[in-house]
Amino acid sequence: MATPKWAARGDKMDLRCPKCNSNNLKRVSLAYQEGTYRIDARSRIRGLLFAAGGPGILVGRTSTRGSQQSALSKRLSPPTKWSYVKLVGWSGVVTLIALVIYVQHVMSTPVPASSLPVKLYVIFAPVVVLLLVGIVWRHNHSIYERDYVHWDRSFICQRCGCVSEQELDGVRQQSQRC
């Protein structure tokens, strides 16, 4: 039987809760998965219907898909990457709103309207979008990865509920959220 790499020297892996000193710890990723339930249900109905207008046949199908999550699982959820699609979508929404506001302004003023706001928008909107893309890229490639590593190393005490980050090559505890 192969031994895990953190117990290769014959040492017993002894992870303890920093708050209550219990050894009843569970990986946060496992506790998260145990509290998430996927639902995929299908049903059919057939029957005869007798009413004042005469008999009829009733046939129907339904499908339900979704997920349920416990409060603990929501608390222990992994970090998420930020979406580029949402960024582009919100940029489109802001552009559309700015266009509607500008057209409304042009239509309501009797004198010829200035094109300066449009020129400024054309110059600054791409700069802002590129800045936001850079921020999202930085989050997804550095902050997210660091947070995911911390999440993956975390354990939850099943006695007191304290979440702590543990090193698997020793007993040293990094940080705790109790």
Order of alpha helices (4+ residues) and beta strands (2+ residues): beta-alpha-beta-beta-alpha-alpha-alpha-alpha-beta-beta-beta
